[in-house]
Amino acid sequence: MITVEKKDGHKIKISHVIQETTNRQLDLYLFVPGELGLNPNILSEDEFYHTALIGKRTYYSDVNHLPLVHSRLASRGKLSTEQYRLSLSLYAYQYALALEETVQQLLDDKAERTLEEVSEVADLALRILKRLRRNVPSDKKLHKYYENIDNYLSWYTEQRCLALIAHLPRSSDYPEIKSLLIEICENEAAHRLEHDYNSSRATQDPTRMSNKMRLLRRLIEYPVTMKEQTMELGQNTKKIVTGFAAGFVMIFVTLMLIKARGVLGDITASFILVLSFIYAAREVFKDDLKTILWRWVRKGKPKWRKQFFDANSNRLIGRQLEWLEYTSYNDLAEEIKKKRKHKVSQREETILHYKSTTRMSTTKFMTGYEQSRESLQLDLRVISKMMEKGSQRVYQLNDGQVSKESVEKRHLINLITKETDEDNTVRIQRWKIIVNRSKIVDIEAID
């Protein structure tokens, strides 16, 4: 199942877990309002791919590989340092993801939360941290790595609790919720102080602390994130098309030159003038012919190929083919049309279709891991730049008096996702994305 959440600014995070299967196809359909004027001349497919799409793939597991068990095995020489680091990183990474998503769910609904709901989340977080700290490795190399991860998770847990305190609605249970979360924050701050994880200067400077934790987050993600190598496809085909177009046009240019020489005779001013027009036409038609041939030859074929490598062993563990193109409503599959629902206004929409087919070799994964998690970050800044600045006025009649209010200009972008598994199981979901020029206002899942 795919999850879509908003990040800072105009960024959207699209995540899904590839279960125990080797093949997976993902289709993303972005429906942009026609009034924005988006088209291939303003923003090409290549430019959108390189500026607005950022992908990341990590190991994923439903089974908790407990760090304390792996620490004991590593101490006895039965588990390598690299395996311990991978296990600990995966444990920390999945905890951070789960905590982030859970807190975001508590805040997104903007509904009053009970003490029981928040206590359940808090107890689970504390239980996971306690499990992490139950057995500290004795090896100095492992201990340093453990300290960095424990430091980050402690700080991150405190930050998520503070976010709940700051943004939860003030319900009748809020005082008790606030007291519970403050106690957790104070205990985590004392834990970091007791183990001397951070210097006093870093603790007193929020910017310095934030940057340090950002680096620790990258340390956690590195062992579980697959390395990517992207290759643009069709380069040799492009050279052949360019050569063919140039040669094909030169045949007509040569025939026209022979004809002009026969009509005009020797080299004269008229002959030179005709010659210049012939060469000018050659340049124009050569580029047009090359563009037409290129689109015809590459239509329906993948534009990029990614290869995934294990960050620890550098073994090739998967491949992915990617497509990105502008399409029309009439060219969409019936199931996508049904999900979008046909209306007159949709005929003017600009539709961007992203498609990827992934083949993973799960047998080459690290022992115990048979799933991967893909995160696509979609940056809508390239589209928001086309939106008008400012606001518009709305007039209202209240008790015989006319009042005016300034409301910001917003646009509705629809996102439809389609997952196709190896057994042809299809899952289609739809989201409404409300955007203004400065940020993403809201994301709403449509049943």
Summary of the structure (lengths in Angstrom):
residues: 447
radius of gyration: 28.9
end to end distance: 13.5
largest distance: 100.3
contacts: 1266
relative contact order: 0.20
helix: 49%
strand: 27%
